[in-house]
Amino acid sequence: MALAVLLLTAAYGVKAGQAVAASSAAQKDEAPAMTRGQAAVLGLVEGLTEYLPVSSTGHLLLAQHLMGIGKSRGDPPQEQERRKQAADAYAICIQAGAILAVLGLYLRRVRQMVIGIMGKDPIGLQMVLNIAAGFVPAAVIGLLFESSIKRYLFGLRPVVAAWFVGGAAILGVAWWREKRPQQSRPAKPLEGLNWQMALVIGFAQCLAMWPGVSRSLITIVGGLLVGLSMSAAVEFSFLLGMVTLGAATGYDALKYGRIMFQIYDSLSMITGFAVAFVSAVLSVKWMVSYLNRHGLSLFGYYRVGIAIGVGTLILMGVL
C-alpha cells in the first residue's frame, strides 16, 4: 500500500498548497485548473503505475479527484463538461511520457521491427504482424464505444470495482496454480508468438478499457494463457502498449487538445509528461526484475487493499 499512501499524501499536500495560493488571490474566483505541482503528482502516478498491473488510469482518476482537477463548482453545465473532458483527456495523453520511456528501454527490439518492415529481418516482421493483430481489437472497440466508456466508467466507483475484481482474480489464479502440479508444456519465448495468439491477447486487452482493470495486467495474463513465458508476456505487453497507448494518446490529443490547452497551462502539462517519463523508466526496470522472480500475487494484494480503502472512503462520504 506504499504507492497508495504516497498518492494520498502527495495529492492532499498539493491540494492544500493550492488552497493557500487561491485564498491569497482574493481577486480570483477559483484556483488554476491544474498547477505545476499537481501536474508533477499526476506524472509521478502515471509513470509509476502505467506498466504495473494496478491500472494507471484508475490511479490518475483518484489523484485528480483528490486534487479537485476537472471539477468546476458554480459553473454552467457546459463549462463543467469541458473541464471533465480536459481532465479525462489529460489522464490519457500523459501516457506519452511512459510510452517514450518504454521506447527507449526496448529500442533494440523496436529497431529489429523496423528492419523487419524493410524485409531484412523475418523475426522483426513477425513481431510487427503480432503487434498489429493485438492492436486491432482495441482500435475497433475503442472507436465504437469511446463516448460510452468515458461517460459511464471514468469514475471512482467503477474503478474500485475493477480494482477489487482484478485483485481477487490474481490471488485466485495464484492459489489455483499452487494447488495444481505445473504443466509439463514449456513456456514459449517471444519469438514463439504467432498472430493468432496475439489476437487473443488483443481481445483480452479490450477489457482494460474499463479503468481499474489495468491494460498491463490483462495483456500479461493473456500472454501467459496463450503459453508465453513470464518474461515474454511482459515484453509483449510493453511493446503492444506502445502502439495502443500511443494511438489513444494521439486520438485524445487531436480530439481534445484544444480544450486542454484552453484550460491547462502548457508548462504544467509538459511537467507532467517529463515526470511520467522519468518515473516510468524506474518502474519498468523494477517490474521486469520483480515479475520474473515473484509473479503477480503482490499486485493482487495491493489491488484488493486499495479497493477496500478507497471504497470505504467513498461510503463514508470522504471521497
VEXKE-843391 format. One record per residue: residue in three letters; x, y, z of N, C-alpha, C in turn. Coordinates in steps of 0.02 Angstrom, whole numbers, padded with zeros to 5 digits, always signed. Example, Ala and Ser with C-alpha at 12.3 -4.5 7.8 and 13.67 -1.06 7.14 Angstrom:
2
Ala+00660-00284+00390+00615-00225+00390+00660-00165+00390 Ser+00642-00112+00354+00684-00053+00357+00645+00002+00394 
//
This chain:
319
Met+00041-00061+00000+00000+00000+00000+00042+00064+00000 Ala+00108+00055-00007+00151+00115-00005+00134+00164-00060 Leu+00118+00138-00120+00101+00182-00175+00038+00221-00160 Ala-00011+00189-00130-00074+00223-00114-00061+00278-00062 Val-00020+00263-00012-00003+00313+00038+00032+00373+00006 Leu+00079+00358-00039+00114+00412-00075+00064+00454-00114 Leu+00019+00421-00148-00031+00457-00188-00074+00502-00145 Leu-00100+00475-00091-00144+00514-00047-00107+00573-00016 Thr-00046+00560+00009-00007+00613+00041+00011+00668-00008 Ala+00036+00649-00066+00057+00699-00116-00003+00738-00141 Ala-00057+00703-00155-00116+00737-00183-00145+00786-00133 Tyr-00153+00765-00070-00180+00810-00020-00132+00868-00005 Gly-00067+00853-00008-00018+00907+00004-00022+00960-00050 Val-00025+00937-00113-00030+00985-00168-00097+01022-00165 Lys-00150+00987-00147-00215+01019-00142-00215+01073-00088 Ala-00180+01059-00032-00176+01109+00022-00138+01170-00002 Gly-00083+01158-00037-00046+01215-00064-00087+01255-00113 Gln-00127+01220-00152-00171+01254-00199-00220+01298-00163 Ala-00248+01273-00108-00298+01311-00071-00268+01375-00042 Val-00206+01369-00016-00172+01428+00012-00161+01481-00042 Ala-00137+01458-00100-00124+01504-00155-00189+01537-00178 Ala-00242+01498-00180-00306+01525-00204-00333+01577-00155 Ser-00327+01564-00089-00354+01611-00040-00314+01676-00039 Ser-00251+01673-00058-00210+01734-00058-00225+01778-00119 Ala-00260+01749-00168-00278+01787-00227-00353+01800-00226 Ala-00373+01848-00186-00444+01860-00175-00480+01884-00237 Gln-00441+01913-00284-00474+01939-00343-00496+01884-00391 Lys-00474+01823-00380-00493+01768-00424-00548+01727-00392 Asp-00593+01702-00435-00649+01663-00410-00630+01590-00396 Glu-00578+01566-00429-00558+01496-00420-00484+01488-00432 Ala-00456+01433-00407-00386+01418-00416-00374+01396-00488 Pro-00310+01395-00510-00295+01371-00578-00321+01300-00587 Ala-00338+01283-00649-00366+01217-00663-00318+01161-00645 Met-00252+01173-00654-00201+01124-00635-00135+01160-00627 Thr-00106+01157-00568-00041+01189-00556+00015+01142-00578 Arg+00076+01168-00579+00133+01126-00598+00146+01072-00546 Gly+00133+01088-00483+00141+01038-00431+00092+00981-00440 Gln+00030+00997-00457-00020+00945-00469-00001+00905-00531 Ala+00024+00938-00583+00045+00903-00644+00102+00854-00629 Ala+00148+00875-00585+00204+00831-00565+00178+00770-00528 Val+00128+00779-00485+00099+00722-00449+00067+00674-00499 Leu+00029+00700-00547-00003+00658-00597+00050+00621-00639 Gly+00105+00656-00656+00158+00624-00693+00190+00568-00654 Leu+00201+00578-00589+00229+00527-00546+00183+00466-00542 Val+00119+00479-00532+00070+00425-00528+00068+00386-00594 Glu+00066+00422-00650+00064+00390-00716+00126+00347-00729 Gly+00184+00376-00717+00245+00340-00731+00254+00277-00688 Leu+00236+00282-00624+00243+00225-00579+00193+00170-00593 Thr+00134+00187-00618+00080+00138-00623+00064+00115-00694 Glu+00088+00150-00746+00067+00133-00814+00082+00061-00832 Tyr+00140+00037-00815+00159-00031-00835+00157-00081-00777 Leu+00135-00058-00719+00120-00104-00664+00048-00128-00672 Pro+00032-00189-00652-00036-00215-00660-00085-00190-00607 Val-00088-00123-00600-00131-00093-00548-00178-00040-00576 Ser-00173-00025-00642-00214+00024-00677-00191+00096-00665 Ser-00156+00123-00713-00134+00193-00708-00193+00240-00713 Thr-00240+00225-00758-00298+00270-00767-00339+00274-00703 Gly-00347+00217-00669-00383+00218-00606-00348+00262-00554 His-00283+00256-00549-00245+00297-00502-00246+00371-00521 Leu-00244+00386-00586-00247+00455-00608-00315+00486-00592 Leu-00368+00448-00603-00435+00474-00587-00442+00487-00512 Leu-00413+00443-00471-00414+00454-00399-00374+00517-00381 Ala-00314+00524-00410-00272+00582-00395-00307+00647-00417 Gln-00338+00646-00476-00374+00705-00500-00431+00723-00453 His-00466+00672-00430-00523+00684-00384-00498+00714-00319 Leu-00443+00688-00292-00416+00713-00229-00393+00786-00235 Met-00367+00804-00293-00341+00871-00303-00392+00919-00333 Gly-00452+00894-00347-00505+00937-00373-00496+00955-00446 Ile-00455+00918-00483-00445+00931-00554-00505+00905-00593 Gly-00531+00946-00637-00590+00926-00677-00655+00948-00646 Lys-00653+00976-00585-00714+01000-00552-00722+01075-00564 Ser-00784+01098-00567-00796+01169-00579-00862+01189-00544 Arg-00858+01198-00480-00918+01215-00441-00945+01283-00462 Gly-01010+01287-00471-01042+01350-00486-01041+01368-00560 Asp-01004+01331-00601-01002+01346-00672-01063+01315-00707 Pro-01082+01342-00764-01138+01312-00802-01120+01242-00825 Pro-01170+01200-00840-01158+01131-00860-01109+01123-00918 Gln-01111+01169-00966-01067+01164-01023-00994+01171-01003 Glu-00979+01217-00957-00911+01226-00933-00889+01167-00890 Gln-00934+01140-00851-00918+01080-00811-00899+01022-00857 Glu-00936+01015-00912-00921+00961-00959-00853+00972-00992 Arg-00837+01034-01010-00772+01049-01040-00715+01032-00992 Arg-00722+01048-00929-00670+01033-00880-00662+00957-00871 Lys-00717+00922-00870-00713+00849-00864-00680+00818-00925 Gln-00697+00843-00985-00666+00818-01045-00591+00830-01045 Ala-00571+00889-01022-00499+00905-01020-00463+00860-00970 Ala-00494+00848-00912-00463+00806-00861-00457+00734-00885 Asp-00511+00707-00915-00510+00638-00940-00459+00631-00996 Ala-00456+00681-01040-00409+00678-01096-00337+00681-01071 Tyr-00324+00723-01021-00256+00729-00994-00235+00664-00961 Ala-00283+00629-00929-00268+00564-00899-00246+00513-00951 Ile-00266+00523-01013-00245+00480-01068-00180+00506-01099 Cys-00178+00571-01114-00121+00599-01150-00056+00599-01110 Ile-00060+00600-01044+00001+00599-01004+00039+00533-01011 Gln+00005+00483-01042+00038+00419-01056+00097+00428-01103 Ala+00100+00484-01139+00155+00494-01187+00223+00488-01154 Gly+00229+00513-01092+00293+00508-01057+00313+00436-01044 Ala+00265+00395-01023+00279+00325-01010+00294+00287-01075 Ile+00261+00306-01129+00273+00274-01194+00345+00285-01216 Leu+00369+00347-01209+00438+00362-01228+00488+00324-01185 Ala+00471+00313-01122+00515+00276-01078+00524+00204-01102 Val+00470+00171-01121+00474+00102-01145+00507+00100-01213 Leu+00495+00150-01255+00528+00153-01320+00604+00154-01311 Gly+00627+00193-01263+00699+00195-01250+00727+00130-01222 Leu+00689+00098-01177+00713+00037-01145+00713-00022-01193 Tyr+00667-00022-01242+00661-00078-01289+00681-00056-01360 Leu+00728-00010-01364+00749+00017-01428+00777-00037-01474 Arg+00812-00086-01446+00841-00139-01487+00786-00180-01521 Arg+00734-00195-01484+00678-00233-01514+00641-00191-01565 Val+00632-00127-01551+00599-00082-01599+00640-00077-01663 Arg+00705-00072-01656+00749-00069-01715+00742-00133-01756 Gln+00737-00190-01722+00728-00253-01757+00663-00254-01797 Met+00610-00225-01769+00546-00223-01804+00550-00177-01865 Val+00585-00121-01858+00593-00075-01915+00631-00110-01971 Ile+00684-00146-01954+00721-00184-02005+00677-00238-02036 Gly+00633-00267-01994+00587-00318-02020+00539-00290-02071 Ile+00514-00230-02060+00469-00198-02108+00506-00186-02174 Met+00570-00175-02171+00610-00165-02231+00626-00231-02265 Gly+00604-00287-02237+00614-00352-02268+00680-00384-02253 Lys+00715-00361-02201+00782-00386-02187+00787-00426-02122 Asp+00730-00435-02088+00730-00473-02025+00663-00507-02017 Pro+00658-00572-02032+00594-00608-02028+00563-00606-01958 Ile+00605-00612-01906+00579-00611-01837+00550-00542-01821 Gly+00584-00490-01843+00559-00423-01832+00493-00411-01868 Leu+00487-00437-01930+00425-00430-01968+00368-00467-01933 Gln+00382-00528-01908+00331-00566-01873+00308-00529-01811 Met+00354-00496-01777+00336-00458-01717+00289-00400-01736 Val+00303-00367-01791+00259-00312-01815+00189-00339-01828 Leu+00184-00396-01862+00119-00426-01877+00083-00446-01812 Asn+00120-00471-01764+00090-00490-01699+00061-00429-01663 Ile+00100-00375-01662+00077-00314-01629+00016-00285-01665 Ala+00017-00288-01731-00041-00264-01770-00103-00305-01753 Ala-00095-00371-01748-00152-00414-01731-00177-00400-01661 Gly-00131-00386-01615-00152-00371-01546-00184-00303-01540 Phe-00167-00257-01585-00193-00189-01581-00263-00181-01611 Val-00279-00220-01663-00342-00211-01700-00404-00214-01656 Pro-00413-00264-01611-00474-00266-01571-00485-00202-01529 Ala-00433-00177-01497-00439-00117-01456-00455-00056-01499 Ala-00425-00053-01559-00439+00004-01604-00512+00006-01625 Val-00539-00052-01643-00608-00054-01666-00657-00041-01609 Ile-00649-00077-01554-00695-00070-01497-00688-00001-01465 Gly-00627+00024-01462-00616+00090-01432-00651+00145-01471 Leu-00647+00143-01537-00680+00193-01578-00756+00188-01574 Leu-00782+00127-01569-00854+00117-01566-00885+00139-01500 Phe-00849+00128-01445-00879+00139-01380-00844+00192-01338 Glu-00802+00233-01369-00763+00282-01331-00806+00328-01288 Ser-00860+00355-01316-00903+00401-01279-00936+00367-01219 Ser-00961+00307-01230-00994+00271-01175-00946+00252-01120 Ile-00885+00233-01140-00834+00213-01090-00819+00273-01045 Lys-00808+00332-01074-00791+00390-01033-00850+00414-00993 Arg-00910+00405-01019-00969+00429-00984-00985+00386-00923 Tyr-00980+00320-00930-01004+00276-00877-00949+00244-00835 Leu-00887+00240-00861-00835+00203-00825-00780+00247-00796 Phe-00776+00311-00817-00724+00355-00790-00749+00387-00725 Gly-00751+00347-00673-00773+00370-00607-00743+00325-00554 Leu-00743+00349-00491-00710+00311-00438-00745+00245-00423 Arg-00811+00244-00423-00847+00182-00406-00832+00126-00456 Pro-00836+00138-00522-00816+00084-00568-00743+00063-00561 Val-00699+00111-00546-00628+00095-00537-00618+00049-00477 Val-00651+00066-00421-00645+00025-00361-00668-00047-00374 Ala-00724-00054-00410-00749-00121-00426-00698-00159-00467 Ala-00669-00126-00518-00620-00160-00561-00557-00178-00522 Trp-00535-00132-00477-00476-00148-00436-00488-00212-00395 Phe-00546-00216-00363-00560-00272-00319-00565-00337-00358 Val-00604-00337-00412-00614-00398-00452-00547-00421-00481 Gly-00508-00374-00508-00443-00393-00536-00396-00421-00484 Gly-00394-00390-00425-00351-00415-00372-00372-00483-00348 Ala-00438-00493-00339-00462-00559-00318-00446-00612-00370 Ala-00451-00594-00434-00436-00642-00487-00362-00662-00486 Ile-00317-00613-00475-00246-00628-00471-00232-00677-00414 Leu-00261-00663-00356-00249-00706-00298-00280-00775-00308 Gly-00338-00777-00341-00371-00841-00355-00330-00884-00401 Val-00303-00854-00454-00261-00891-00501-00197-00915-00467 Ala-00167-00873-00426-00106-00892-00390-00119-00951-00344 Trp-00176-00950-00309-00194-01005-00264-00206-01069-00304 Trp-00241-01063-00361-00256-01121-00403-00193-01153-00429 Arg-00145-01111-00450-00082-01138-00477-00040-01172-00424 Glu-00045-01148-00362-00009-01180-00307-00038-01249-00291 Lys-00103-01258-00299-00136-01320-00282-00131-01373-00337 Arg-00112-01352-00397-00108-01399-00453-00036-01407-00475 Pro-00018-01467-00497+00050-01476-00523+00061-01434-00585 Gln+00122-01411-00594+00138-01369-00652+00132-01409-00717 Gln+00109-01375-00768+00104-01406-00834+00174-01424-00859 Ser+00178-01480-00893+00243-01502-00919+00261-01464-00983 Arg+00211-01433-01016+00224-01398-01078+00268-01337-01065 Pro+00325-01331-01100+00370-01274-01088+00339-01209-01113 Ala+00354-01155-01077+00329-01089-01098+00367-01065-01158 Lys+00333-01027-01201+00363-01004-01264+00400-00938-01253 Pro+00455-00928-01289+00486-00862-01290+00445-00816-01335 Leu+00463-00753-01338+00426-00705-01378+00427-00724-01452 Glu+00481-00754-01475+00486-00774-01545+00437-00830-01563 Gly+00409-00864-01512+00360-00917-01525+00289-00892-01531 Leu+00278-00827-01524+00211-00799-01530+00191-00793-01603 Asn+00129-00811-01619+00103-00801-01687+00044-00753-01686 Trp+00019-00734-01744-00033-00682-01747-00098-00704-01715 Gln-00114-00770-01717-00175-00794-01685-00171-00785-01609 Met-00114-00802-01581-00105-00793-01509-00106-00719-01491 Ala-00076-00677-01533-00076-00605-01521-00147-00577-01524 Leu-00188-00605-01568-00258-00582-01574-00296-00596-01509 Val-00282-00654-01479-00314-00671-01415-00294-00620-01362 Ile-00230-00603-01360-00207-00553-01312-00240-00486-01326 Gly-00249-00470-01390-00281-00407-01410-00353-00402-01386 Phe-00390-00457-01391-00459-00456-01366-00460-00450-01290 Ala-00412-00483-01257-00407-00476-01184-00393-00404-01165 Gln-00351-00370-01205-00333-00301-01191-00394-00255-01189 Cys-00446-00272-01227-00506-00230-01230-00539-00224-01162 Leu-00530-00273-01118-00559-00269-01051-00530-00211-01012 Ala-00469-00191-01030-00435-00137-00993-00463-00068-01011 Met-00510-00065-01058-00543-00001-01071-00585+00021-01011 Trp-00600-00026-00967-00631-00010-00903-00576+00012-00855 Pro-00572+00077-00838-00520+00100-00793-00520+00061-00727 Gly-00463+00039-00707-00457-00002-00647-00439-00073-00662 Val-00454-00096-00724-00437-00165-00743-00362-00173-00751 Ser-00330-00126-00784-00258-00125-00798-00241-00160-00863 Arg-00221-00120-00912-00200-00147-00977-00140-00193-00969 Ser-00093-00172-00927-00033-00212-00915-00051-00281-00887 Leu-00095-00281-00837-00114-00344-00805-00148-00391-00856 Ile-00196-00366-00892-00237-00409-00934-00197-00435-00994 Thr-00149-00396-01019-00109-00420-01075-00055-00470-01052 Ile-00029-00459-00992+00019-00509-00965-00017-00575-00953 Val-00076-00572-00922-00114-00633-00910-00133-00666-00976 Gly-00152-00626-01026-00168-00654-01091-00108-00688-01122 Gly-00049-00659-01115+00011-00690-01141+00026-00756-01106 Leu+00016-00758-01041+00028-00821-01004-00022-00874-01025 Leu-00085-00854-01037-00136-00902-01056-00123-00933-01125 Val-00092-00896-01171-00078-00925-01237-00011-00961-01238 Gly+00023-00965-01180+00082-01007-01175+00149-00971-01173 Leu+00149-00905-01168+00213-00869-01164+00244-00875-01094 Ser+00309-00869-01091+00342-00864-01026+00326-00797-00995 Met+00340-00789-00931+00325-00726-00898+00364-00669-00930 Ser+00428-00679-00943+00469-00625-00972+00444-00607-01042 Ala+00423-00657-01081+00397-00643-01148+00330-00608-01144 Ala+00287-00628-01098+00222-00596-01090+00230-00523-01070 Val+00277-00509-01024+00289-00441-01002+00315-00398-01060 Glu+00363-00425-01098+00391-00386-01153+00338-00372-01207 Phe+00298-00421-01224+00246-00409-01274+00194-00360-01249 Ser+00179-00363-01184+00132-00315-01155+00159-00244-01163 Phe+00223-00235-01151+00253-00168-01157+00253-00145-01230 Leu+00273-00190-01276+00276-00171-01347+00206-00156-01375 Leu+00158-00197-01358+00089-00185-01379+00064-00120-01349 Gly+00084-00107-01287+00062-00046-01253+00087+00016-01288 Met+00148+00014-01316+00173+00073-01351+00127+00092-01408 Val+00102+00043-01444+00057+00058-01501-00012+00077-01477 Thr-00040+00037-01431-00108+00050-01406-00113+00117-01370 Leu-00067+00128-01323-00067+00190-01286-00050+00249-01330 Gly-00004+00238-01378+00013+00292-01424-00046+00313-01466 Ala-00085+00264-01489-00145+00280-01529-00197+00316-01487 Ala-00208+00292-01426-00257+00325-01382-00235+00396-01365 Thr-00170+00405-01353-00144+00471-01337-00153+00519-01397 Gly-00134+00495-01456-00141+00536-01516-00214+00554-01531 Tyr-00258+00505-01521-00329+00517-01535-00358+00570-01487 Asp-00344+00563-01423-00370+00612-01375-00337+00680-01383 Ala-00273+00680-01402-00238+00744-01412-00269+00782-01471 Leu-00286+00746-01524-00318+00779-01581-00389+00801-01566 Lys-00425+00760-01528-00495+00774-01515-00505+00826-01461 Tyr-00464+00823-01408-00473+00867-01350-00414+00913-01337 Gly-00364+00912-01381-00305+00953-01370-00320+01027-01361 Arg-00366+01052-01402-00382+01123-01397-00413+01140-01330 Ile-00457+01096-01305-00488+01108-01240-00436+01105-01185 Met-00390+01056-01189-00338+01050-01137-00295+01113-01134 Phe-00275+01139-01192-00232+01198-01192-00271+01261-01172 Gln-00336+01261-01180-00377+01317-01157-00383+01318-01081 Ile-00387+01258-01051-00400+01252-00979-00335+01246-00939 Tyr-00286+01210-00965-00224+01197-00928-00166+01238-00957 Asp-00120+01256-00913-00059+01290-00933-00014+01240-00968 Ser+00015+01259-01026+00055+01214-01066+00117+01189-01028 Leu+00148+01233-00988+00207+01213-00950+00189+01161-00897 Ser+00130+01167-00868+00107+01117-00819+00100+01049-00853 Met+00071+01047-00912+00062+00983-00947+00129+00953-00965 Ile+00177+00994-00988+00243+00969-01004+00278+00941-00942 Thr+00268+00974-00885+00296+00950-00822+00271+00879-00807 Gly+00206+00868-00816+00177+00802-00805+00207+00750-00850 Phe+00216+00766-00915+00245+00719-00962+00317+00701-00942 Ala+00356+00751-00922+00427+00740-00904+00433+00695-00842 Val+00393+00709-00792+00395+00669-00731+00372+00598-00745 Ala+00321+00590-00789+00297+00524-00807+00352+00484-00841 Phe+00391+00516-00884+00446+00482-00919+00498+00455-00870 Val+00521+00497-00825+00574+00476-00778+00549+00420-00732 Ser+00489+00429-00704+00464+00379-00657+00447+00314-00692 Ala+00427+00317-00756+00412+00256-00793+00475+00215-00806 Val+00530+00248-00820+00594+00212-00830+00611+00171-00768 Leu+00605+00202-00710+00621+00167-00648+00571+00111-00635 Ser+00507+00124-00647+00455+00075-00634+00462+00013-00678 Val+00475+00023-00742+00479-00033-00789+00539-00078-00771 Lys+00596-00047-00757+00655-00088-00739+00641-00130-00678 Trp+00609-00101-00627+00594-00138-00567+00544-00194-00580 Met+00492-00178-00619+00439-00227-00630+00464-00289-00667 Val+00504-00279-00720+00529-00336-00758+00569-00383-00712 Ser+00611-00354-00671+00651-00394-00625+00607-00430-00574 Tyr+00557-00394-00547+00515-00422-00494+00471-00479-00521 Leu+00438-00468-00577+00392-00519-00603+00428-00583-00622 Asn+00487-00578-00648+00524-00638-00667+00542-00680-00606 Arg+00544-00649-00547+00564-00686-00486+00505-00704-00441 His+00452-00663-00441+00400-00671-00391+00328-00680-00418 Gly+00314-00660-00478+00246-00666-00504+00201-00607-00485 Leu+00135-00617-00492+00087-00562-00487+00053-00554-00419 Ser+00064-00600-00373+00025-00601-00311+00027-00535-00273 Leu+00086-00503-00269+00092-00440-00233+00042-00389-00258 Phe+00033-00386-00324-00012-00337-00354-00085-00355-00340 Gly-00098-00420-00332-00165-00440-00312-00184-00414-00244 Tyr-00138-00421-00196-00150-00394-00129-00156-00318-00130 Tyr-00114-00286-00170-00117-00213-00174-00185-00190-00201 Arg-00208-00222-00254-00271-00202-00286-00330-00211-00238 Val-00332-00268-00203-00385-00279-00155-00382-00228-00099 Gly-00321-00214-00075-00313-00166-00020-00334-00096-00039 Ile-00314-00072-00097-00332-00004-00116-00406+00000-00133 Ala-00435-00054-00159-00507-00055-00172-00547-00049-00108 Ile-00527-00086-00057-00561-00083+00008-00552-00014+00039 Gly-00490+00013+00036-00476+00077+00066-00516+00134+00034 Val-00512+00139-00033-00547+00192-00069-00622+00181-00065 Gly-00645+00118-00070-00716+00104-00065-00744+00126+00003 Thr-00706+00114+00056-00728+00135+00123-00734+00211+00128 Leu-00685+00247+00098-00688+00320+00099-00747+00347+00059 Ile-00765+00311+00005-00823+00331-00034-00887+00323+00007 Leu-00893+00265+00040-00953+00251+00080-00959+00300+00140 Met-00902+00322+00165-00902+00369+00221-00915+00441+00198 Gly-00916+00451+00132-00928+00517+00105-00867+00561+00102 Val-00807+00532+00115-00745+00571+00113-00726+00586+00041 Leu-00738+00537-00003-00722+00547-00075-00787+00552-00114 
//
